[in-house]
Amino acid sequence: MQKTLIINAGSSSLKWQLFAMPAETVVASGLVERISMPGSIFTIKYGDHQKFETTVDNLDQNHAAQMLLAELQRLAIIDSLTEITAVAHRVVAGGETFKQAVEVTPAVLEAIKGLSDFAPLHNPMEARGIETMAQALPTVKQYAVFDSQFLTDLPEMNAIYSLPYELTQKYHIRRYGEHGISHGYLTGRAAELLAKPKDDLNLVTLHLGSGASLAAVKNGRAFDTSMGFTPLTGVTMGTRAGDVDPAVLPFLMKALKIDDPNEIMMMLNNQSGLLGISGISPDMREIRAQEATNPQAQLAVEIFVNRIVKYAGSYLTELKRADALIFAGGIGEHNATLRQQIIDELSIFGVTLDPKLNEAGQEGLISGADSKIKVMLIPTNEELAMVRQVAALHYSEMPPRNLKDKDERC
């Protein structure tokens, strides 16, 4: 049976799933956490609830990919690498060049690299990941699925900045966003769970992880999103600052006697956010462990919640009517306390949580019976969304799609 390997590389993690196709059955899945940090955690789940986990210090994306292929064979998940007939990579920035999944050719790879200004932390890394897989699997087709494509239809009112319009047009300066694969998946899954046509659905989707973004979905289509020209702006993130007054950049360059603006950009991308505020870690779990005794840890959590509430509240106002607020992403899916804090701050909209449902952390409704807007927890499945886009290009025949297939994961 043919297998498709889905690579979902984030700024501090690498998720993957191996699908048997065309059945869309997950053969194995895994996660590398704390990429390029002390104590990188490499995990594989396979078979009948079997699990392999090890810790490797400062494991980078390329070595993680190489380790993945080696472990798939060592654990006898596959007999040979020849079983893998397609590899798909999540690529953050497609700009206005790529609005659907494509097979990676040399020209496509160069275009992905050329779009690095839109996602400086991601596109270069993802291009290297494509090259790594192409070298390890030279006869296997590589595909790129773009995180920006769900967000390319934002209305111009929300897509562009208040710059001279001719510069906006000439240089394609607009809000491109990120996590579009996730926001798109959450929209489709919510329509199914609510038994409502997607075209009639208004949502606020909260993808909260090391990278975090919110989206307003109106009539099933992206209407607004928190990230901007690059994934740097928006809410506070693991290492990214989120929204900052642009005047801070020249001020810091002068104050710190820095000539290269890229140094300031590196600080905003890699040394800010939860890490910069707390002085502890970009990992919310480590920050919360010290929250009771460390004022900076407490402040980091407060700011994280505050920025999310500001965007969620503005989107609820923009939409005028919302069917649901949806929590997803590593933090959004696994931190019941944080979900409660966010919803408490949005109480002016009449939204409440059911404490038992919230603590249970199962997919579906977690709102209180008196809530004026439904609140849902939906574990995002970017990999399933990706494999379906690639299958449309790679496989000639596909079975009827069923979102519940995702529940077959190991």
Disulfide bonds with the S-S distance in Angstrom:
none
